[in-house]
Amino acid sequence: MEKIYNIGIVGGGVSGVVIALELAEYGIESILFENQKSVVNGPPFCHLHAGGNLYPDISDVQCKVLMKQSIDMARLFPNSIDERPTFISIPKSEKYEVDKIKNRLDMLVEHYKGLIDEDPANEILGSPNEYYKSFTKENLIELAKQPTFKQPNSLNEWMSNAIKLIDYEKLKTPVFLVQEYGWNLFRLGAQAQLALTKTKKCNLKINTKVKSIKDVRNQNLDYNWEICTAEKVYKVNYLVNSCGFKTGDMDESLHLNTERLIEFKAAYIAKCPSLSGLIPELVFHGERGTPNGIAQLTPYCEDYYQIHGMTTDITLFKDGLVQSKVNEIQPEFNEAISQKLSHGWHKDEIKIRTENAIAFVTKFVPKFESATVGGPPLFGAQQIHGDDPKLRVGEVSFPSTSYARSEIIKASSALAVSNKIIKKIQEEEIIPLIHNKTNRNFLLERISKKEIDKLAGELAIQRGYPKALSKLVIERE
Ligand SMILES: Cc1cc2nc3c(=O)[nH]c(=O)nc-3n(C[C@H](O)[C@H](O)[C@H](O)COP(=O)(O)OP(=O)(O)OC[C@H]3O[C@@H](n4cnc5c(N)ncnc54)[C@H](O)[C@@H]3O)c2cc1C
């Protein structure tokens, strides 16, 4: 007889793989379908967002949730976390106030202390007293005189390296260094893929597109859904839709309508050998979508940098944000964006947009002028449920029995969403109650750093990026 799977997961992005890995950890079988050659191959992520400090406009509640969720994910995938701090500043031309930034950071320190009180293993962002440090103009003048540190060991040393490169006369003071870490998607993808391949509890089907879903819940069968691919029909009891910005495709198949936004964005890869010494991530706040939108410079190994510029000439795109309509469950991008998603970028556009990004950062980091194109952009589309484009904390919904739809906006929400889905599957008695649930995943822990290094490098190359992007700036022991 044809096998019936307890759980069928469609979409092997960060959300789908975390659900499959958590189920496997508790001995529950699933089948996971991913259209691409490897898992975690959708839109990129490079910031952990442990505190939401890259978003001056979001609520304190969202910042706290992001901090908690980021810590949980960092504990699951420590080998993908780049422990370098983030420089946060406000240009004099911008409306944001440094006092507000400072108040929010103080609030986050208290929240972080609370998380450590709950579980000492949550202390992954260093000591709460050093979660952030503020620097006055006088501090900056002094630090700029110090030598460049090859391996900075304190927030002062990181700031010393950074401030020599930054035109700080353009910035309000104080400026801040915060323990907001980087996050390496190639390393997370490698660890997840290795763990999923090794466990017998997940049937991982890469290169497999789900064409449609058939609801057979009213047909008195031993299962609830038929998942149809080009070759075969798979029978499952519980359906998880983790298709990212394509969740609407599955809903269309099930005639379920819901409001959603989808957004296309890109970050650019530059090479700049003339910046000497390790630097933190550099953030220059500005109003998103205006010509002065936030500028972000993310350091990688071997003189590679990634740039975000929240203007429509760089990271954002005209018509890049699309809303669902009453008769269009899965929103569609225009032809130019759809082409990029399905066939990649034209060489000329890579050059134009990367050079725009370099010029944007050069306003604050003059030496970055000598940077050149370092590779294709990291790009993709993400979903935002509902109709508020400023929302940064994702959720999950349960539109009907035996069906969960993951709607994460930040990769850090993946474990929280997985926990909610697993709880629901137990409530519906599709799987037995899990006793002794821990915060660890032993399948992931069994994967060695050496294995991750190797596969992460291969994934970067396979996807057309320099191998250096698969390495951490701060090498882990
Ligand atoms: C430029 C950019 C920068 C970003 N930076 C960050 C960041 O720094 N930090 C952060 O936390 N988040 C960031 N994000 C958001 C983050 O990328 C997403 O939140 C996250 O990747 C969503 O994960 P997901 O698993 O829900 O969806 P996805 O990663 O989109 O995964 C969905 C998967 O489903 C597969 N799929 C779809 N349809 C089918 C089908 N019919 N059959 C089989 N498979 C299917 C797709 O191939 C895809 O692999 C960024 C997004 C963008 C666009």
The ligand as an SDF file (V2000), in Angstrom:
LIG
                    3D

 53 58  0  0  0  0  0  0  0  0999 V2000
   17.1180   41.0420    0.0870 C   0  0  0  0  0  0  0  0  0  0  0  0
   16.5680   40.3640    1.3240 C   0  0  0  0  0  0  0  0  0  0  0  0
   17.3100   40.4320    2.4870 C   0  0  0  0  0  0  0  0  0  0  0  0
   16.8450   39.8110    3.6560 C   0  0  0  0  0  0  0  0  0  0  0  0
   17.5990   39.8770    4.7800 N   0  0  0  0  0  0  0  0  0  0  0  0
   17.1890   39.2440    5.8970 C   0  0  0  0  0  0  0  0  0  0  0  0
   18.0170   39.2550    7.0590 C   0  0  0  0  0  0  0  0  0  0  0  0
   19.1070   39.8360    7.0660 O   0  0  0  0  0  0  0  0  0  0  0  0
   17.5760   38.5790    8.1630 N   0  0  0  0  0  0  0  0  0  0  0  0
   16.3760   37.9050    8.1730 C   0  0  0  0  0  0  0  0  0  0  0  0
   16.0480   37.2910    9.1950 O   0  0  0  0  0  0  0  0  0  0  0  0
   15.5800   37.8820    7.0820 N   0  0  0  0  0  0  0  0  0  0  0  0
   15.9580   38.5340    5.9480 C   0  0  0  0  0  0  0  0  0  0  0  0
   15.1600   38.4910    4.8370 N   0  0  0  0  0  0  0  0  0  0  0  0
   13.8970   37.7490    4.9070 C   0  0  0  0  0  0  0  0  0  0  0  0
   14.1530   36.2440    4.7920 C   0  0  0  0  0  0  0  0  0  0  0  0
   14.8780   35.9780    3.6260 O   0  0  0  0  0  0  0  0  0  0  0  0
   12.8240   35.4980    4.7530 C   0  0  0  0  0  0  0  0  0  0  0  0
   12.0500   35.8390    5.8520 O   0  0  0  0  0  0  0  0  0  0  0  0
   12.9920   33.9860    4.8170 C   0  0  0  0  0  0  0  0  0  0  0  0
   13.9350   33.5130    3.9190 O   0  0  0  0  0  0  0  0  0  0  0  0
   11.6470   33.3290    4.5340 C   0  0  0  0  0  0  0  0  0  0  0  0
   11.8100   31.9490    4.6980 O   0  0  0  0  0  0  0  0  0  0  0  0
   10.6520   30.9360    4.2560 P   0  0  0  0  0  0  0  0  0  0  0  0
   11.1600   29.5930    4.5760 O   0  0  0  0  0  0  0  0  0  0  0  0
    9.3480   31.3630    4.8080 O   0  0  0  0  0  0  0  0  0  0  0  0
   10.5110   31.1690    2.6900 O   0  0  0  0  0  0  0  0  0  0  0  0
   11.5400   30.8990    1.5130 P   0  0  0  0  0  0  0  0  0  0  0  0
   12.9370   31.0440    1.9520 O   0  0  0  0  0  0  0  0  0  0  0  0
   11.0680   31.7500    0.3810 O   0  0  0  0  0  0  0  0  0  0  0  0
   11.3310   29.3760    1.1820 O   0  0  0  0  0  0  0  0  0  0  0  0
   10.2440   28.9090    0.4710 C   0  0  0  0  0  0  0  0  0  0  0  0
   10.7150   27.7300   -0.3530 C   0  0  0  0  0  0  0  0  0  0  0  0
    9.5780   27.1100   -0.9450 O   0  0  0  0  0  0  0  0  0  0  0  0
    9.9460   26.6380   -2.2120 C   0  0  0  0  0  0  0  0  0  0  0  0
    8.7120   26.4820   -2.9700 N   0  0  0  0  0  0  0  0  0  0  0  0
    7.8120   27.4490   -3.3140 C   0  0  0  0  0  0  0  0  0  0  0  0
    6.8120   26.9190   -4.0050 N   0  0  0  0  0  0  0  0  0  0  0  0
    7.0660   25.5880   -4.1070 C   0  0  0  0  0  0  0  0  0  0  0  0
    6.3860   24.5010   -4.7160 C   0  0  0  0  0  0  0  0  0  0  0  0
    5.2440   24.6750   -5.3790 N   0  0  0  0  0  0  0  0  0  0  0  0
    6.9390   23.2680   -4.6140 N   0  0  0  0  0  0  0  0  0  0  0  0
    8.1080   23.0540   -3.9530 C   0  0  0  0  0  0  0  0  0  0  0  0
    8.7870   24.0570   -3.3700 N   0  0  0  0  0  0  0  0  0  0  0  0
    8.2710   25.3030   -3.4420 C   0  0  0  0  0  0  0  0  0  0  0  0
   10.8770   27.7050   -2.7530 C   0  0  0  0  0  0  0  0  0  0  0  0
   11.7290   27.1810   -3.7470 O   0  0  0  0  0  0  0  0  0  0  0  0
   11.6180   28.1460   -1.4990 C   0  0  0  0  0  0  0  0  0  0  0  0
   12.8500   27.4630   -1.3630 O   0  0  0  0  0  0  0  0  0  0  0  0
   15.5940   39.1190    3.6470 C   0  0  0  0  0  0  0  0  0  0  0  0
   14.8350   39.0480    2.4730 C   0  0  0  0  0  0  0  0  0  0  0  0
   15.3160   39.6590    1.3060 C   0  0  0  0  0  0  0  0  0  0  0  0
   14.4860   39.5760    0.0670 C   0  0  0  0  0  0  0  0  0  0  0  0
  1  2  1  0
  2  3  1  0
  2 52  2  0
  3  4  2  0
  4  5  1  0
  4 50  1  0
  5  6  2  0
  6  7  1  0
  6 13  1  0
  7  8  2  0
  7  9  1  0
  9 10  1  0
 10 11  2  0
 10 12  1  0
 12 13  2  0
 13 14  1  0
 14 15  1  0
 14 50  1  0
 15 16  1  0
 16 17  1  0
 16 18  1  0
 18 19  1  0
 18 20  1  0
 20 21  1  0
 20 22  1  0
 22 23  1  0
 23 24  1  0
 24 25  2  0
 24 26  1  0
 24 27  1  0
 27 28  1  0
 28 29  2  0
 28 30  1  0
 28 31  1  0
 31 32  1  0
 32 33  1  0
 33 34  1  0
 33 48  1  0
 34 35  1  0
 35 36  1  0
 35 46  1  0
 36 37  1  0
 36 45  1  0
 37 38  2  0
 38 39  1  0
 39 40  1  0
 39 45  2  0
 40 41  1  0
 40 42  2  0
 42 43  1  0
 43 44  2  0
 44 45  1  0
 46 47  1  0
 46 48  1  0
 48 49  1  0
 50 51  2  0
 51 52  1  0
 52 53  1  0
M  END
$$$$
